[in-house]
């Protein structure tokens, strides 16, 4: 099963949660007079009754499905009955209107375009929400107002957000099982009906007392835990290090470009691959020259990935200072009026910052020193995809010059920088263990209670399923590598104890893949100077 939407809270809840069986199932009777907006004891002023409730301990990484939903109900005695998916025609719809509620007290609104009368639900904590989340809109076939079609595979409702459930299948009485991602703080699921009177009294819940019928609904919860999994693949890029890799939201795929072999001089690549439940090589009409350690980040303002810099694995190589974009089919070179000095920032040296709508670049390695190091940079640059320009930023404080790793923390709305090295080469390299955050103006050093050991060439990416920035591996002195996994919760780092781990490695690439609900890790150098082309996934795994 794919988990295609994301949890935005974290691993602390996952690791410290109250224990639950792997599956928890209950049968509920939902009466047509049950007003879902009366959940949690709230009085919305309707003549409905409180909805039925299923209570459970809070836990991260949990899904809900509806294995069975039967029975029938209707909006008024004498009108034709319908099942849990509601009706798209009939007296209830033609004499009334599809539900179109705005915020109701602490709850979201609820908008239906071309149907009504479906089973609806809402997740709550023990207390009512302080503020209402945004409303969701659902439709069966009329997408003129936008929204979510009722044949979705996965839905992630928020606490207090009223959502369509229906019969739990992508079609009425048939199709694939739909998966609902339970908010990690949720302790109650309320099920009920959403009804309104005829216009002009159709903007708030009402007219429940004449509803008749009921549904019998089976609700199943299933728990998951994070783990590393090695998929079986039919093809993959060749073994290499320092590939550029980023998730391309426009094409729903992870794009990989280039990379190097371990020793200099050696092989350098210019091939392009995409990951979408497997690796596929593409053959674009144009491509950047072969290189490794290029920066790569997806820029949603352009709906393209932007690549900068890198270095070839040749004798006496010079770093690149060019800018390219990937549109899902080919690469295009851009000519911004100003650019950062040539460097190899690595794929983790650039990241998109939604708060400023810019791609942020920090540091990197300039001219090589002949000992697998080079001149470090400590500057900060911002790429604006709308104007296609680079702008140097001048923060009042910054990390020391280095090659390092960046990731955007979507839960705490800042860019996180961790560790790296000063470019000193094998003879004189200094390894860092500090953590910094970027708010769009300045870098601020953080002082976590615990941190990963000093290291460089680790992989780092934001895992939207965990709601954490995750660090894996790296090295504190080649050819020895690390294989520990750490998570940043906005305040401190926590080492994760997992059933499985990739072998120790550094100079790998990693990014979040929403299609699998987890991280994709590729390649790298293993202890003993062995280069690999392994692919690993850090994903939700069902608890046995």
C-alpha positions in Angstrom: 0.0 0.0 0.0 1.2 3.5 -0.8 0.9 6.2 1.7 0.6 9.3 -0.5 -0.2 12.0 2.0 1.8 13.1 5.0 1.8 13.3 8.8 3.2 16.7 10.1 3.9 15.6 13.6 6.5 13.5 14.8 8.6 10.7 15.9 8.4 11.7 19.6 4.8 10.6 19.5 5.7 7.5 17.5 8.4 6.3 19.9 6.6 7.3 23.1 3.1 6.3 22.2 0.7 4.1 24.2 1.0 0.6 22.9 -1.9 -0.5 20.6 -2.5 -3.8 18.8 -1.4 -3.7 15.1 -5.1 -3.7 14.2 -8.0 -2.3 16.1 -11.5 -2.8 14.7 -15.0 -1.8 15.8 -18.5 -2.0 14.4 -20.6 1.2 14.8 -24.2 2.1 14.0 -24.6 5.5 12.5 -28.2 6.9 12.7 -29.3 9.4 10.1 -30.2 11.9 12.8 -26.5 12.0 14.0 -25.1 15.4 13.3 -21.3 15.1 12.8 -20.9 18.8 13.9 -22.0 17.8 17.4 -18.8 15.9 17.8 -17.0 16.3 21.1 -20.0 17.7 22.9 -20.2 20.8 20.7 -23.7 22.4 20.2 -24.1 23.7 16.7 -27.8 24.6 17.3 -29.2 21.9 15.0 -31.9 19.4 15.9 -29.6 16.5 15.3 -28.1 14.2 18.0 -24.5 13.6 18.8 -22.5 11.4 16.4 -21.3 8.0 17.3 -17.6 7.9 18.5 -14.7 5.5 18.4 -12.0 6.3 20.9 -8.3 5.2 20.9 -4.9 6.3 22.3 -3.0 8.9 20.3 -0.3 7.4 18.0 1.7 8.5 15.0 1.8 6.5 11.8 -1.7 5.0 11.8 -4.3 4.5 9.1 -8.0 3.9 9.0 -10.0 1.9 6.6 -13.7 0.9 6.3 -13.8 -2.9 5.6 -17.6 -2.9 5.5 -20.4 -0.3 5.4 -24.0 -1.3 4.9 -27.6 -0.1 5.5 -29.5 2.8 4.1 -30.8 6.2 5.1 -32.5 9.3 3.7 -33.2 12.9 4.4 -36.9 12.6 4.9 -39.6 9.9 5.4 -41.0 8.8 2.1 -38.0 9.7 0.1 -35.9 7.1 -1.6 -33.1 5.7 0.6 -29.5 5.6 -0.3 -26.3 4.1 1.0 -23.1 5.5 2.6 -21.9 7.2 -0.6 -25.0 9.4 -0.6 -26.9 10.4 -3.8 -26.1 12.3 -6.9 -29.8 12.6 -7.9 -33.2 12.3 -6.2 -35.6 14.3 -4.1 -33.1 15.0 -1.3 -30.7 16.6 -3.7 -33.3 18.4 -6.0 -35.4 19.8 -3.2 -32.4 20.9 -1.2 -28.8 21.8 -2.2 -25.5 20.1 -1.9 -23.9 20.9 1.4 -21.9 24.2 1.4 -20.9 25.0 4.9 -18.3 27.5 6.0 -16.6 27.2 9.4 -18.9 25.8 12.1 -17.5 26.7 15.5 -14.3 24.8 16.0 -14.9 22.7 12.9 -14.0 23.2 9.3 -16.6 23.8 6.7 -17.7 21.1 4.3 -18.4 21.5 0.6 -20.1 19.1 -1.7 -20.4 19.9 -5.4 -22.7 17.3 -6.9 -24.0 15.0 -4.2 -25.2 14.9 -0.6 -26.0 12.5 2.2 -22.7 10.6 2.4 -21.2 9.2 5.6 -18.9 11.8 7.0 -16.4 11.9 9.8 -14.1 14.1 11.9 -11.1 13.4 14.1 -10.7 15.1 17.4 -8.3 15.2 20.4 -9.7 15.1 23.9 -10.4 18.9 23.7 -12.1 20.7 20.8 -9.8 22.6 18.4 -8.9 26.1 19.3 -9.4 27.2 15.6 -11.0 25.6 12.7 -8.9 24.0 9.9 -9.7 24.8 6.2 -12.7 23.2 4.6 -12.5 20.4 2.1 -14.6 20.1 -1.0 -15.6 16.8 -2.5 -17.2 15.9 -5.9 -18.3 12.8 -7.7 -17.9 13.9 -11.4 -18.3 17.7 -11.5 -14.9 19.2 -10.9 -15.9 22.7 -12.0 -15.3 24.0 -8.4 -12.2 22.0 -7.8 -11.8 19.8 -4.8 -11.1 16.1 -4.1 -12.9 13.5 -6.2 -14.6 10.8 -4.1 -12.6 8.0 -5.7 -9.4 9.1 -3.9 -7.0 6.4 -2.7 -5.7 8.2 0.3 -6.8 11.2 2.4 -5.2 13.0 5.3 -7.8 14.9 7.2 -6.7 17.3 10.0 -8.0 17.5 13.5 -11.4 19.1 13.4 -11.7 18.8 9.6 -15.0 17.3 8.5 -14.3 14.8 5.6 -16.1 12.4 3.3 -15.9 8.7 4.1 -18.8 7.0 2.2 -18.4 3.3 1.9 -14.6 3.4 2.0 -14.2 2.2 -1.6 -13.1 4.1 -4.7 -16.5 3.3 -6.3 -19.9 2.8 -4.8 -19.9 -0.8 -3.5 -16.8 -1.6 -5.6 -13.2 -0.6 -6.2 -10.1 -0.2 -4.1 -10.0 0.3 -0.4 -9.6 3.9 0.5 -7.0 4.8 3.2 -7.4 7.6 5.7 -4.3 8.8 7.5 -5.2 9.4 11.2 -3.7 12.6 12.7 -1.1 11.5 15.2 -2.8 13.5 18.1 -6.3 12.2 17.4 -8.0 10.2 20.1 -11.5 10.1 18.8 -13.2 9.5 15.4 -16.8 10.7 15.1 -19.1 9.4 12.4 -22.4 11.1 11.3 -24.6 12.7 8.7 -24.3 16.2 7.3 -27.7 17.8 6.6 -29.1 21.2 5.9 -32.5 22.7 5.4 -33.8 24.1 2.1 -32.6 27.6 1.0 -32.2 30.1 2.5 -31.5 28.0 5.6 -28.9 25.8 4.0 -25.6 27.3 5.3 -25.7 25.7 8.7 -26.4 22.1 9.9 -30.2 21.5 10.4 -33.3 19.5 9.5 -32.0 16.3 11.1 -35.2 15.3 12.9 -37.0 14.0 9.8 -34.1 11.8 8.7 -34.7 8.1 8.7 -32.5 5.0 8.5 -29.0 4.1 9.7 -25.7 2.6 8.5 -23.7 -0.3 10.0 -20.0 0.6 9.6 -16.8 -1.3 10.4 -13.8 0.9 11.2 -10.3 -0.6 11.3 -7.1 1.1 12.5 -3.7 -0.2 11.5 -0.4 0.9 13.0 2.9 1.4 11.2 6.5 2.0 12.2 9.4 3.4 10.3 12.1 1.1 8.8 14.6 0.9 6.1 13.6 -1.4 3.2 15.7 -2.5 0.2 13.4 -2.9 -2.8 13.9 -5.5 -5.5 14.7 -3.6 -8.7 15.0 -4.6 -12.4 17.3 -1.7 -13.3 19.2 1.1 -11.5 21.9 3.7 -12.3 25.4 2.3 -12.1 27.4 2.5 -8.8 28.4 6.0 -8.1 28.7 8.8 -5.5 27.7 12.5 -5.3 24.6 12.3 -7.6 22.2 15.2 -7.7 18.7 14.1 -6.7 15.4 15.9 -6.0 11.7 15.1 -6.0 10.0 16.7 -9.1 6.4 17.4 -8.0 5.4 18.4 -11.6 6.1 14.9 -12.9 5.5 12.9 -9.6 9.0 11.5 -9.8 12.5 11.8 -8.2 15.0 13.0 -10.8 18.7 11.9 -10.5 21.5 13.4 -12.5 25.2 12.5 -12.9 27.6 11.6 -10.2 31.2 10.5 -9.9 33.3 7.4 -9.1 35.1 7.3 -5.8 38.7 8.1 -6.9 40.1 11.1 -8.8 40.7 11.0 -11.7 37.9 8.6 -12.5 34.5 8.3 -14.1 32.0 11.2 -14.2 28.4 10.7 -15.4 25.9 12.9 -17.3 22.9 10.5 -17.4 19.4 11.4 -16.1 17.2 8.9 -14.3 13.8 9.1 -12.6 12.5 7.1 -9.6 8.8 6.2 -9.6 8.5 2.8 -7.8 11.7 1.9 -9.7 14.4 3.5 -11.8 14.0 4.5 -15.4 16.7 6.1 -17.5 15.7 9.1 -19.6 17.4 10.4 -22.7 16.9 14.2 -22.8 17.7 16.2 -25.9 20.1 18.4 -23.9 22.0 17.8 -20.6 24.5 19.5 -18.4 28.1 18.4 -18.9 29.1 15.4 -16.8 29.6 16.2 -13.1 29.1 15.1 -9.5 28.3 17.1 -6.4 25.9 19.5 -8.2 23.2 21.2 -6.2 19.7 20.3 -7.2 16.3 21.5 -5.8 12.8 21.5 -7.1 11.4 25.1 -7.5 7.5 25.0 -7.5 7.4 28.6 -8.7 8.9 27.4 -12.0 7.5 23.8 -11.7 11.1 22.8 -12.6 14.1 21.5 -10.8 17.1 23.9 -10.7 20.7 22.6 -10.8 23.8 24.6 -10.0 27.5 23.9 -10.1 29.3 20.6 -9.4 32.7 19.2 -10.5 33.9 16.6 -12.9 36.0 13.7 -11.7 38.9 14.4 -14.1 42.5 15.4 -13.7 42.8 19.0 -12.5 39.1 19.7 -12.7 37.5 23.1 -12.3 34.2 23.5 -10.5 31.2 24.5 -12.6 29.2 27.8 -12.0 26.3 27.2 -14.4 22.6 27.0 -13.8 20.3 24.5 -15.5 16.6 23.6 -15.1 14.8 20.3 -15.6 11.3 20.4 -17.0 10.5 16.7 -16.8 11.7 16.0 -20.3 15.0 17.9 -20.9 17.6 20.2 -19.4 17.8 23.9 -20.3 20.8 26.1 -19.5 20.0 29.5 -18.1 22.1 32.7 -18.2 21.4 34.7 -15.0 23.1 38.1 -14.9 24.8 37.2 -11.6 25.7 33.8 -10.2 27.5 32.3 -7.2 31.2 31.6 -7.8 31.8 28.2 -9.3 31.7 25.4 -6.7 30.4 21.9 -5.9 27.6 22.5 -3.3 26.5 18.8 -3.4 22.9 17.8 -3.8 22.2 18.8 -0.2 23.8 22.2 -0.5 20.6 23.6 -2.1 17.0 23.5 -0.9 13.7 25.3 -1.7 12.4 27.5 1.1 8.6 28.0 0.7 8.6 30.9 3.2 10.6 33.0 0.9 9.8 31.2 -2.4 13.5 30.9 -3.1 16.0 28.1 -3.5 18.6 28.6 -0.8 22.3 27.7 -1.5 24.9 27.7 1.3 28.6 27.1 1.1 30.2 24.3 -0.9 33.7 23.6 -2.2 35.5 25.7 -4.8 38.9 25.1 -6.3 40.1 21.6 -5.4 43.3 21.1 -3.3 44.4 17.8 -4.8 43.6 15.9 -1.6 39.8 15.4 -2.0 39.2 18.8 -0.6 39.2 22.4 -1.7 38.5 26.0 -0.8 35.3 26.2 1.3 32.6 28.8 0.8 30.5 30.3 3.6 28.2 32.5 1.6 24.4 32.3 1.2 22.6 32.8 -2.1 18.9 32.8 -3.1 17.6 31.7 -6.5 14.3 33.3 -7.6 12.6 31.1 -10.1 10.2 33.8 -11.2 12.9 36.3 -12.1 15.5 33.6 -12.8 18.1 35.4 -10.8 20.6 34.6 -8.1 21.0 37.1 -5.2 23.6 37.0 -2.6 22.3 37.3 0.9 24.3 39.0 3.7 23.1 37.6 7.0 24.5 39.0 10.2 25.5 35.6 11.4 26.4 32.4 9.4 28.0 29.0 9.9 31.7 28.7 9.1 32.7 28.1 5.5 32.1 24.4 4.6 30.4 21.8 2.5 27.3 20.7 4.3 23.7 19.5 4.2 20.5 21.5 4.1 16.8 20.5 4.4 13.6 22.5 4.8 11.7 21.7 8.0 8.1 22.1 6.9 6.8 21.6 10.5 8.9 24.5 11.9 9.1 26.6 8.7 12.9 27.0 8.5 15.9 25.6 6.7 18.1 23.3 8.8 21.8 23.0 8.3 23.8 20.2 10.0 27.5 19.3 10.1 29.9 19.1 7.2 33.6 19.8 6.9 36.0 22.6 6.1 37.2 21.2 2.8 40.7 20.4 4.2 41.1 17.2 2.4 42.1 13.8 3.8 45.1 15.3 5.5 43.5 18.2 7.3 39.8 17.9 7.3 37.8 19.3 10.2 34.4 17.7 10.9 31.4 19.6 12.3 28.5 18.7 14.5 26.7 22.0 14.8 23.1 22.7 13.8 21.9 26.0 12.3 18.5 27.3 11.0 17.8 29.8 8.3 14.7 32.1 8.6 15.1 33.8 5.2 17.2 36.6 6.7 19.7 35.2 9.1 21.3 31.9 10.2 20.8 31.1 13.9 22.9 28.4 15.7 20.9 25.9 17.6 22.2 24.1 20.7 20.4 20.7 20.9 20.7 18.5 23.9 21.9 15.7 21.7 23.4 15.6 18.2 24.8 13.2 15.7 28.6 12.8 16.0 30.7 15.2 13.9 30.6 14.1 10.3 30.5 15.1 6.7 29.0 13.8 3.4 25.9 12.5 5.3 22.5 12.4 3.6 19.8 14.7 5.0 16.2 15.3 3.9 12.8 16.3 5.4 10.6 13.2 5.9 7.0 14.6 5.6 5.6 11.3 7.0 7.6 11.7 10.2 7.5 15.4 10.2 11.2 15.4 10.9 14.5 16.2 9.2 16.3 12.9 8.9 20.1 12.4 8.7 21.6 9.1 7.7 25.3 8.0 7.6 28.2 10.1 6.5 31.9 9.8 7.5 34.1 11.2 10.2 37.2 10.0 8.4 37.3 8.2 5.0 37.4 5.3 4.2 35.3 4.6 7.3 31.6 5.3 7.1 28.6 5.6 9.4 25.1 4.0 9.2 23.1 5.7 12.0 19.8 7.4 11.5 18.9 10.6 13.3 15.8 12.8 13.4 15.5 16.6 14.1 12.4 17.7 15.9 13.0 21.4 15.8 14.8 21.4 19.2 17.1 18.4 19.4 18.3 15.4 17.5 17.2 11.8 18.4 18.9 8.7 17.2 16.4 6.2 15.8 16.7 2.5 16.7 15.3 0.6 13.7 15.0 -3.1 12.8 17.0 -2.6 9.6 19.7 -0.2 8.5 21.6 0.2 5.2 25.2 -0.6 5.5 27.5 2.3 6.5 28.0 4.8 3.6 28.7 8.4 2.7 28.3 10.7 -0.3 24.9 9.1 -1.0 21.8 11.0 -2.2 18.4 11.0 -0.5 15.1 12.8 -0.9 11.4 12.4 0.1 9.1 10.5 -2.2 5.4 11.3 -1.5 4.3 8.4 -3.7 5.8 5.9 -1.2 5.4 8.2 1.8 9.1 8.0 2.7 12.7 8.7 1.8 14.6 7.3 -1.2 18.4 6.8 -0.7 20.7 6.0 -3.6 24.3 5.0 -4.0 27.3 6.2 -2.0 30.7 4.9 -0.8 30.8 2.1 1.7 33.5 1.6 4.2 36.7 0.4 2.4 36.2 2.6 -0.7 33.5 0.4 -2.2 31.0 2.3 -4.3 27.4 1.0 -4.5 24.3 1.5 -6.5 21.9 0.2 -3.9 18.5 1.8 -3.4 16.9 1.9 0.1 13.5 3.3 1.2 12.8 4.7 4.7 9.1 4.1 4.8 6.1 3.2 7.0 6.1 -0.6 7.5 3.0 -2.4 9.0 3.4 -3.5 12.6 3.1 -7.3 12.7 
